[in-house]
């Protein structure tokens, strides 16, 4: 006991009392401040309307980066498959949109509020409507389960600035930047990915699509990428390891007794008449140098340098104070993107036109007629 008291006296005498208590008090205050900031993010109430506004801004960034495939027939077909899934989902009343991105890279992105993007390259690699339903179902599930919004709120490093009050443009912009970072750069966590797999496959099966469609596509994707660099490449690069993921899907299909059989290969082949390019033939851009309309790109085949726009410092979930303006916003978004689909597909060069196509609304009767064609 005497030795303990003596040791404590030495520690206390090593610094003035005010310094000891002041340092401890400062640390406690900082810890409390950090906890308060985290709690404020978790307490955010994001309405469906705000979720949609976030999704619109995320979509604008994705479209600026990859361009939009300006083919109305292809977009209409993808939208019909997507709308059949969306209307059967747990959030049928969202303003669902399905956009085809103009890039040879194989990928897909779900923006909050009902906006799903799939690349031209992914459509070329898919070989049946059941496979397309599996991929789109996965992205629809990310939206219906609010995975992006939940990921932002669970992140312990995000900080709200004073101008980010509920309903403000500053808050929507900040959350949109964080959402883009989560969707394109970091990707969802393993639990969310497996959740989206399960929900998406069940959704496809509910329309009588073969629930093995997603696994079939993933198997083909893995075979396509077998000679690529060691890092995971292409669609779902941040998702669980492909073989284990397919095995889990097969076990779920069996245990849940999912019995859909429709592949709908003929209708798919009639609508999607192009194939995916081999990885070696895909033109790419230099990582972190995508400009507002593809500036700073390098053609992988010609190695020709194009004018480079100096990227601004990338943003992360914990760094939401961005400069204003579309050009600055797009450049920051481009500079940050790079981990979700590493390799050739993530760096694939995109088209220069970010404008969404304007198509007539899909009427209920038209959608019902399309759904009858699933069974053949």
C-alpha positions in Angstrom: 0.0 0.0 0.0 2.8 2.5 0.9 4.5 1.7 -2.5 1.2 2.4 -4.4 0.7 5.7 -2.6 4.3 6.7 -3.2 4.0 5.9 -6.9 0.8 8.0 -7.2 2.5 10.9 -5.5 5.3 10.8 -8.0 2.8 10.9 -10.9 0.8 13.8 -9.4 4.0 15.8 -8.8 5.2 15.4 -12.3 3.0 18.2 -13.6 1.0 21.1 -12.0 -2.5 20.2 -10.8 -4.2 22.6 -13.3 -2.3 21.0 -16.2 -3.3 17.5 -15.1 -7.0 18.4 -14.7 -7.0 20.7 -17.7 -5.6 18.1 -20.0 -8.1 15.5 -18.7 -11.0 17.9 -19.0 -10.0 18.8 -22.6 -10.0 15.1 -23.6 -13.4 14.6 -22.0 -14.8 17.6 -23.8 -13.5 16.4 -27.1 -14.9 13.0 -26.6 -18.3 14.4 -25.6 -18.3 16.7 -28.7 -17.4 13.8 -31.0 -20.2 11.7 -29.5 -22.7 14.6 -29.9 -21.7 15.0 -33.6 -22.2 11.2 -34.2 -25.5 11.3 -32.5 -26.7 14.3 -34.5 -26.0 12.3 -37.7 -27.8 9.2 -36.4 -30.8 11.3 -35.3 -31.2 12.8 -38.8 -34.7 12.3 -40.2 -34.5 11.8 -43.9 -37.9 11.9 -45.6 -38.6 10.1 -48.9 -38.6 13.5 -50.6 -35.1 14.3 -49.2 -33.9 10.8 -50.1 -35.0 11.4 -53.7 -33.2 14.8 -53.8 -30.0 13.0 -52.5 -30.4 10.4 -55.2 -30.9 13.0 -58.0 -27.6 14.6 -57.1 -25.8 11.2 -56.8 -27.2 10.2 -60.2 -26.0 13.5 -61.8 -22.5 12.7 -60.6 -22.6 9.1 -61.9 -24.0 10.3 -65.3 -21.4 13.0 -65.5 -18.6 10.4 -64.9 -19.9 7.7 -67.3 -22.3 9.4 -69.7 -25.7 8.1 -70.7 -26.3 5.5 -73.5 -28.5 7.4 -75.9 -30.6 4.5 -77.1 -34.3 4.7 -76.3 -35.2 1.1 -77.2 -32.5 -0.3 -74.9 -33.4 2.0 -72.1 -37.1 1.2 -72.5 -36.4 -2.5 -72.3 -34.3 -2.2 -69.2 -36.9 0.1 -67.6 -39.6 -2.5 -68.2 -37.6 -5.2 -66.5 -36.7 -2.8 -63.7 -40.2 -1.5 -63.2 -41.7 -5.0 -63.0 -39.2 -5.7 -60.1 -39.7 -2.3 -58.5 -43.5 -2.5 -58.5 -43.2 -5.9 -56.8 -40.8 -4.5 -54.2 -41.6 -3.1 -50.7 -41.5 0.4 -52.0 -43.5 0.4 -55.2 -44.5 4.0 -55.1 -41.1 5.5 -55.4 -40.4 7.5 -58.6 -38.3 4.6 -60.1 -35.9 5.3 -63.0 -33.6 3.0 -64.8 -30.6 4.5 -66.7 -28.1 2.8 -69.0 -24.6 4.3 -68.6 -22.5 4.7 -71.7 -19.4 2.8 -70.8 -17.8 -0.6 -71.7 -17.1 -1.1 -68.0 -19.3 -3.7 -66.3 -21.0 -2.1 -63.3 -24.2 -1.0 -61.7 -25.1 1.7 -59.1 -28.2 2.3 -57.1 -29.0 5.9 -56.0 -31.3 6.6 -53.1 -34.9 7.4 -53.8 -35.3 5.0 -56.8 -32.7 5.6 -59.4 -30.9 2.5 -60.8 -27.9 2.7 -63.2 -26.5 -0.2 -65.2 -23.7 0.1 -67.7 -23.8 -0.8 -71.4 -20.9 -3.2 -70.7 -22.9 -5.1 -68.1 -25.8 -5.5 -70.5 -23.4 -6.9 -73.0 -22.1 -9.5 -70.6 -25.6 -10.5 -69.4 -27.2 -13.2 -71.6 -30.8 -13.5 -70.3 -33.6 -11.5 -68.8 -33.4 -13.6 -65.6 -29.7 -12.5 -65.2 -30.7 -8.9 -65.8 -33.5 -9.3 -63.2 -31.0 -10.6 -60.7 -28.7 -7.7 -61.2 -31.4 -5.0 -61.2 -33.1 -6.8 -58.3 -29.9 -6.4 -56.3 -29.8 -2.7 -56.9 -33.5 -2.2 -56.3 -33.0 -4.0 -52.9 -30.2 -1.5 -51.9 -32.8 1.3 -52.4 -35.8 -0.4 -50.7 -33.7 -1.3 -47.7 -32.2 2.2 -47.6 -28.7 0.8 -47.4 -27.0 4.1 -48.5 -28.9 6.3 -46.1 -28.3 3.8 -43.3 -24.6 3.6 -44.1 -24.2 7.4 -43.9 -26.0 7.5 -40.5 -23.9 4.7 -39.1 -20.6 6.2 -40.1 -18.8 7.6 -37.0 -16.7 10.1 -39.0 -19.4 12.1 -40.6 -19.8 15.7 -39.3 -22.6 18.1 -39.9 -21.6 21.8 -40.4 -23.7 24.6 -38.9 -25.4 25.4 -42.2 -26.6 21.7 -42.6 -29.9 22.2 -41.0 -32.8 19.8 -41.7 -34.4 20.5 -45.1 -31.5 22.8 -46.3 -29.8 22.5 -49.6 -26.5 22.3 -47.7 -27.6 19.2 -45.9 -28.9 17.5 -49.1 -25.7 18.4 -50.9 -23.5 17.1 -48.1 -25.5 13.8 -47.8 -25.4 13.4 -51.6 -21.6 13.7 -51.6 -21.4 11.2 -48.8 -23.8 8.9 -50.6 -21.7 9.1 -53.8 -18.6 8.3 -51.8 -20.4 5.3 -50.3 -21.9 3.9 -53.5 -19.0 4.5 -56.0 -15.8 4.7 -53.9 -16.3 2.6 -50.8 -19.2 0.3 -51.6 -21.6 -1.2 -49.2 -20.5 -3.4 -46.3 -20.7 -7.2 -46.5 -24.0 -7.4 -44.6 -25.8 -5.0 -46.9 -24.4 -6.7 -50.0 -25.6 -10.1 -48.9 -28.9 -8.6 -47.8 -29.4 -7.1 -51.3 -28.5 -10.4 -52.9 -31.1 -12.2 -50.9 -33.9 -9.6 -51.4 -33.1 -9.2 -55.1 -33.1 -12.9 -55.9 -36.5 -13.4 -54.1 -37.8 -10.4 -55.9 -36.8 -11.8 -59.3 -38.3 -15.2 -58.3 -41.6 -13.6 -57.4 -42.0 -12.7 -61.1 -41.2 -16.3 -62.0 -37.6 -15.5 -63.2 -35.1 -18.2 -62.5 -33.6 -17.1 -59.2 -30.2 -18.6 -60.3 -29.9 -15.8 -62.8 -27.7 -13.6 -60.6 -25.4 -16.5 -59.8 -25.1 -17.4 -63.4 -24.1 -13.9 -64.3 -21.6 -13.7 -61.5 -20.0 -17.0 -62.6 -19.6 -15.6 -66.1 -18.2 -12.4 -64.7 -15.6 -14.3 -62.6 -14.6 -16.3 -65.7 -14.2 -13.1 -67.7 -11.9 -11.6 -65.0 -9.9 -14.8 -64.2 -6.8 -13.4 -66.1 -7.1 -9.9 -64.7 -4.9 -8.4 -62.1 -5.1 -9.8 -58.5 -7.4 -7.0 -57.3 -11.1 -7.6 -57.6 -12.5 -6.0 -60.8 -15.8 -5.1 -62.2 -19.4 -5.2 -61.0 -19.7 -5.8 -57.2 -16.0 -5.6 -56.7 -16.5 -4.6 -53.1 -19.0 -7.4 -52.6 -18.2 -10.6 -50.8 -15.8 -13.0 -52.6 -17.6 -14.3 -55.7 -17.5 -18.1 -55.2 -18.6 -17.8 -51.6 -21.3 -15.4 -52.6 -22.7 -17.8 -55.3 -22.6 -20.7 -52.9 -24.6 -18.7 -50.4 -27.1 -17.8 -53.1 -27.6 -21.4 -54.1 -28.1 -22.5 -50.5 -30.7 -19.8 -50.0 -32.5 -20.7 -53.2 -32.7 -24.3 -52.0 -33.7 -23.5 -48.4 -36.3 -20.9 -49.4 -37.7 -23.2 -52.1 -37.5 -20.6 -54.9 -38.8 -22.3 -58.0 -38.9 -19.7 -60.7 -37.8 -21.2 -64.1 -38.1 -18.4 -66.7 -34.8 -17.3 -68.3 -36.3 -15.3 -71.2 -33.2 -15.5 -73.3 -34.9 -14.9 -76.7 -36.5 -11.6 -75.7 -33.2 -10.5 -74.1 -31.2 -11.3 -77.2 -33.7 -9.3 -79.4 -33.4 -6.3 -77.2 -29.7 -6.3 -76.4 -27.8 -7.0 -79.6 -24.3 -6.1 -78.5 -21.7 -8.0 -76.5 -19.3 -6.9 -73.7 -15.7 -6.1 -74.7 -12.9 -8.2 -73.4 -11.0 -6.4 -70.6 -8.0 -5.9 -72.8 -10.1 -3.9 -75.3 -11.6 -1.4 -72.8 -10.4 2.1 -73.0 -9.7 3.6 -69.5 -9.0 6.9 -67.8 -6.1 7.6 -65.5 -7.3 7.1 -61.9 -8.4 10.3 -60.2 -8.3 12.5 -63.4 -11.8 12.2 -64.8 -12.9 15.7 -65.7 -16.4 17.1 -66.0 -16.9 15.4 -69.4 -14.1 12.8 -69.3 -11.2 15.2 -69.3 -7.8 13.9 -68.2 -8.5 10.5 -69.8 -6.1 8.2 -71.4 -7.2 5.7 -74.1 -6.0 2.3 -73.0 -5.6 1.2 -76.6 -4.0 4.4 -78.1 -2.3 5.6 -74.9 -3.2 9.1 -76.2 -3.2 11.7 -73.5 -6.1 14.2 -73.4 -6.2 17.6 -71.6 -6.2 17.0 -67.9 -8.2 18.9 -65.5 -6.4 19.0 -62.2 -8.6 17.2 -59.6 -9.5 18.9 -56.4 -9.0 17.2 -53.1 -11.3 14.2 -52.9 -14.2 14.2 -50.5 -15.1 11.5 -48.0 -18.0 10.9 -45.6 -16.1 12.8 -43.0 -15.3 15.8 -45.2 -18.4 17.4 -46.6 -17.4 21.1 -47.0 -17.2 21.3 -50.7 -16.8 24.2 -53.1 -20.0 25.1 -54.9 -20.8 24.8 -58.6 -21.4 21.8 -60.9 -17.9 21.7 -62.3 -16.2 21.7 -58.9 -18.7 19.2 -57.6 -18.2 16.8 -60.5 -14.4 17.0 -60.3 -14.4 16.3 -56.6 -16.7 13.3 -57.2 -14.4 12.0 -59.9 -11.3 12.5 -57.8 -12.8 10.5 -54.9 -14.0 7.5 -56.9 -11.8 4.5 -57.1 -12.2 1.6 -54.8 -15.6 0.1 -55.3 -14.8 -1.4 -58.7 -11.0 -1.3 -58.9 -9.3 -2.2 -62.1 -10.3 -1.9 -65.8 -14.0 -1.8 -65.3 -14.0 0.9 -62.7 -11.6 3.0 -64.7 -13.5 2.4 -68.0 -13.9 5.5 -70.2 -17.4 6.9 -70.3 -19.5 8.7 -72.9 -19.6 12.5 -73.0 -23.4 13.0 -72.8 -24.8 13.0 -69.3 -28.4 13.8 -70.3 -31.1 11.4 -69.3 -33.4 10.2 -72.0 -37.0 11.3 -72.0 -39.3 8.4 -72.5 -43.1 8.1 -72.3 -44.2 6.8 -68.9 -44.7 3.1 -68.7 -48.5 2.5 -68.3 -49.8 -0.3 -66.0 -51.4 -2.2 -69.0 -48.0 -2.1 -70.8 -46.2 -3.4 -67.8 -48.7 -6.2 -67.3 -48.4 -7.2 -70.9 -44.6 -7.3 -70.5 -44.8 -9.4 -67.4 -47.0 -12.0 -69.2 -44.0 -12.4 -71.6 -41.8 -13.6 -68.7 -43.6 -17.0 -68.6 -43.3 -17.2 -72.4 
